[in-house]
Amino acid sequence: MKRALALLALLAGWLLVTAAPASAHVEITSSTPADGARLTAAPSLVSITLSENIGIQPRSIKVVDLEGRQVDSGPVFQPGAVAEQVGVRLRPDLPDGSYLVEYAFVSADSHPVRGTLAFVVGAGPLVTSAGAVSAATGTDPVVDATATAARWLAYLGVVLLGGLAFVVLCRPAARTDRRARRLLTAGAGLVAVTAVAAFVLQGPYAAGRNIEAVFDTGLLADTLRVAYGKLLLLRLAAVAAFALLVPRLLRPDLPDRLRSRHENLAVVTGFVLLLTFSATGHPVTDPVLFFSVGADLVHFGAIAVWAGGLVQLALCLYRPAPDEDLGPVATRFSRIAASSVAAIAVSGAVLAIRIMPSLTSLWTTKFGLLVLLKAAGFALLLAVASRSRRVVQRGLAVPGPSSGTTITTDLRKLRQAVAVEVLLSVVVLALAALLTVTAPGG
């Protein structure tokens, strides 16, 4: 175990030293006309070159005059051979005056990037967004809060599904425990509901519209066109497949040949499910996707196995099955938890340093402060987990005349420690949800 940790630490150190930090979101590298340009004649189109290829996103560029009238015509398109360049045509014979270009793009990590550019035709004054008609460049607070809550509930759902590893590997009695099955069903339901919520909220979230815009079919169609929308549909399909697999996998009379096949299918389905999260977050902004997305998959997967196992462990500690020996159950989970903690620590370090622009952003940006809070919560979790591990190592079922007292005392301590771990995990998941909607550079 120590050699494996040393190897992982060496690999993480090499990645951190040699890797360039990822950019936070898509950026505007240039525009035609340029921001603040003075033109003698009205252009036929406005084009914007981005830092990454995000495809053609409908209604992502709008041009208005000082009265707020829209002067562009036709859809957003790619005006040349450069994949990162998009544009929109303008109406012919535009009069002299100041014009405002409003843009709203969705980055590869699913977050909106909005802003304005201004240019003037003729000799009139250049009026920027501060003096022109207000552009809808802000995110509605209700939409923002709802989207963040949906992300947190989605993480919670994945964690509950991660408890399947505990059921299969640590507690055979859970196969016939209806409460354990209900937790897995609740996890699948949460992931499915939040996937639908994320799909309908993404349009208003990206466009800066209010919560009523979730019923806008145009925005729903826009979400379906981008990668984020397709990955949400893939998430729905994956969780549906997972929900069908779980009852079959937990059948006590399932032949070993079929059990092995179902376990393999569950692993593949779980991987796809986790990928739909990792492929829509900050890791996809890394120039080397293999490292960042791979690290995020390990990070989230280990958290799901650990925290999901904690929830299942808490369930059996407070209401064990009749004549169930909890000693072996806790001992098996203790080994899995130790491996998960190592994976979480190394992958989390890789993610934080590859995604963050600089070391100073740890204490100078909101994203950095959230990372520090998450690390502090994780450290506190480790301290409580260490207490649980000591209880398990002392043994919950020590043979001898005084074993009854030992079991009662240690079981009570273990229950308390696991309850605290579950609560701390909920807080850490909330911080993780906030991190996904916060730009690394701000």
C-alpha positions, 0 to 999 in steps of 0.5 A: 500500500505504501509503495502504491501511494509513493508511486501515485505521489510521484506521478502526481508531482510529475504532472503538476511540475510539467503541466500547464494550467488550464484556462477557466472558460472560453475567452474572446481572442479577437473580434471584427470589428474590434471592440471600440473600432470606428468605421467609415461604413457599416460592416456586413457581418460581425465575427468573434474568434474564441479560445476554443472550438465550442461549435455553432451555438444559436443566438449566441451573438446579437447586435443592437443599436442605441434604441435596443433594436436588433440589427443582425439578420440570420443565424450564427454561422462560421464565416471562414475556415477557422473553427473557433470563429463564429459570426452573424450577418448584419442588415444592409444599409445600417445608418451611422451610429453606435452599435453594441454586440452582445455575446453569450457562449457556453464553454466546454465546461457547461458554464456561460461566458457573456459580455459586450463589444461596441463599435461605431459607424461614422463620426458619432460618439462611441457608446459602450454597454455602460451607456447603451441599452442594458444587455442581458449579461447577468445570470438570474439569481433564482436560476443560478441558485436552482442550478447549483442546488440541482448539481449538489443533489446530483452529486448526492444521488451519485454518492448514494449509488456508490453505496452499491460497492459497499453492498456487493463487497462488504455486506452480503446481508444487504442484498435482501435488506429493503432499506439498502435497496431503497437508498440505491433507488433514491440515488438513481431517482435523484440522478435522473430528476436532476439530469432533467432539471439541469437540461431545462435550466441550462437554457435560462442559465446560459442566456441570462433569462429568468426561471420562467424561461425553462419552458422556452422550446427555443432554449431547450433546442439550443441546449440539445445542440451543445455537448452538455445537453447530449451528455445529460441525455447520456446521463439519463440513459446510464442511470436508467440502465444502472437502475435496471441492473441493480435489482438483478445484481442483488438477487441472492440466488443469482448464479456466479456466472451471471453475477460476474457479468452483471457486476462488469456491466454495473462497472461500465455503466457507473463509468459512463455515468461518472464521465457525464459529470467529468466531461461537463466540468472544469477538467475539460478546459485542460489542454491535456484532457486525459490527465484532468478528466481521468483525475476527476473520474478517479476523484469523484468515483472514490468519493462516491464509493467512500461516502456512499459506503458510509451511508450504507454503513450508518444504516446497518450500524443503527439497524443491523439485520438480526444476528448480523456480525458487523465486525467483518463488515466494518473491517472490509469497508475500512480497507476500501475507505483507506484506498478511496482516501488515497485516491481522493487525495492524489487526484484532488491535488492534481485537479486543483493545481492543473485547473487553477491559474496560479498558486496565489489564486488559492487565497485571492479568488473565490474558487481558491477559497472554496478549494481550501474550504473543501480541503479543510472539510476533507482533512476533518473527514480524515480525522473522524475516519481515523477514529472510526478506523481505530474502533474497527481495529480494536474489534467489534466482536472480541471473544471472551467474557467481557465481549458484550461490554466491548461491543456495546461501547465500540459500536456506540463510538463507531455510530457517532463517528460514522454519523459525523462522517456522513454529515461532513460528506454532505458539506463537502459535496455542497462545496464541490457543487459550488466549485463547479459553478465558479470560474477558477480565475474568479 
